[in-house]
Amino acid sequence: MDSRRACIHEAGHFYLAFKYRPSRAHSIRSSRQSRTDSSTGEPYDSLGETCTVDPPDGQPQIIVSIRAAGLAAESLVYNESYEDLMGNATIRFRIKTDTDHAKRDLEKAELMFPSSTDEQFLFFWRIGFDNAVIMMSSSQDKLHCIADYLLANPDREILRAELVEKCDL
């Protein structure tokens, strides 16, 4: 995946969290790193990360929407359908951390169980994706601004206050 697309993806997570409640969007970073998933212990390569804060009583549909917002931003910016994105094995692998965390969030909220099927998960994931697309549909300029700023500031954690100023959020 190219760096710009990775930045658009992270911008989606950050911007949707910010739209729901500014304090939810903490920081964002563009950097290539080998990481370990905190919930599964599995290693993965990351091209960026967005730190969001989910309130203890957070609504699972909002949390899943924020998790799906990276893919939704890619859909909006690159004019690719949900079906095309989710039908691509490379993209499904690339968003595995997002989907794994969304599954965990749904299980925690008791909307799914560890034995749930992929079809059951994809039902919730599609709703989250659609909500994210709707909420960001007129915000492509903001997504581009955030992505441009990330590209200009690689390997640096950028806090919400800085992005609010630089991208007029």
Backbone hydrogen bonds, N-H to C=O, Kabsch-Sander energy under -0.5 kcal/mol:
donor,donor_aa,acceptor,acceptor_aa,energy
6,A,2,D,-2.0
7,C,3,S,-2.2
8,I,4,R,-2.4
9,H,5,R,-2.4
10,E,6,A,-2.3
11,A,7,C,-2.5
12,G,8,I,-2.0
13,H,9,H,-1.5
14,F,10,E,-2.5
15,Y,11,A,-3.2
16,L,12,G,-2.2
17,A,13,H,-2.0
18,F,14,F,-2.5
19,K,15,Y,-2.6
20,Y,16,L,-2.3
21,R,17,A,-2.2
24,R,21,R,-2.8
25,A,21,R,-0.6
25,A,22,P,-1.1
26,H,24,R,-0.9
26,H,51,C,-2.1
27,S,51,C,-1.6
28,I,158,I,-1.8
29,R,49,E,-2.4
31,S,29,R,-0.6
31,S,47,L,-0.9
33,Q,31,S,-0.6
33,Q,46,S,-2.5
35,R,33,Q,-0.6
35,R,44,Y,-3.4
37,D,42,E,-3.1
41,G,37,D,-2.6
44,Y,35,R,-2.4
46,S,33,Q,-3.5
49,E,29,R,-2.4
51,C,27,S,-2.4
52,T,50,T,-0.7
53,V,24,R,-2.5
54,D,52,T,-0.6
58,G,55,P,-2.5
62,I,59,Q,-0.9
63,I,59,Q,-2.0
64,V,60,P,-2.7
65,S,61,Q,-1.6
66,I,62,I,-2.3
67,R,63,I,-2.2
68,A,64,V,-2.2
69,A,65,S,-0.8
72,A,68,A,-2.2
73,A,69,A,-2.4
74,E,70,G,-1.8
75,S,71,L,-2.3
76,L,72,A,-2.4
77,V,73,A,-2.8
78,Y,74,E,-2.6
79,N,75,S,-0.7
80,E,75,S,-1.2
85,L,81,S,-2.6
86,M,82,Y,-3.2
87,G,83,E,-1.6
88,N,85,L,-1.2
89,A,87,G,-0.7
92,R,88,N,-2.5
93,F,89,A,-2.1
94,R,90,T,-2.1
95,I,91,I,-2.1
96,K,93,F,-1.3
99,T,95,I,-2.6
100,D,96,K,-3.1
101,H,97,T,-2.4
102,A,98,D,-2.1
103,K,99,T,-2.6
104,R,100,D,-2.2
105,D,101,H,-2.5
106,L,102,A,-2.4
107,E,103,K,-2.5
108,K,104,R,-2.6
109,A,105,D,-1.7
110,E,107,E,-1.4
111,L,106,L,-2.8
112,M,106,L,-1.2
116,S,113,F,-3.0
121,F,117,T,-1.9
122,L,118,D,-3.2
123,F,119,E,-1.4
124,F,120,Q,-1.2
125,W,121,F,-2.7
126,R,122,L,-2.4
127,I,123,F,-1.5
128,G,124,F,-2.4
129,F,125,W,-2.7
130,D,126,R,-2.9
131,N,127,I,-2.6
132,A,128,G,-2.2
133,V,129,F,-2.6
134,I,130,D,-2.4
135,M,131,N,-2.5
136,M,132,A,-1.7
137,S,133,V,-1.0
137,S,134,I,-0.6
139,S,136,M,-2.4
142,K,139,S,-0.5
143,L,139,S,-2.2
144,H,140,Q,-2.7
145,C,141,D,-2.2
146,I,142,K,-2.6
147,A,143,L,-2.5
148,D,144,H,-3.0
149,Y,145,C,-2.3
150,L,146,I,-2.3
151,L,147,A,-2.6
152,A,148,D,-1.8
153,N,149,Y,-0.8
153,N,150,L,-1.0
155,D,30,S,-3.6
156,R,153,N,-0.9
158,I,28,I,-3.0
159,L,157,E,-0.6
160,R,26,H,-2.2
162,E,159,L,-0.7
163,L,159,L,-1.7
164,V,160,R,-2.8
165,E,161,A,-1.8
166,K,162,E,-2.8
167,C,163,L,-2.7
169,L,164,V,-1.1
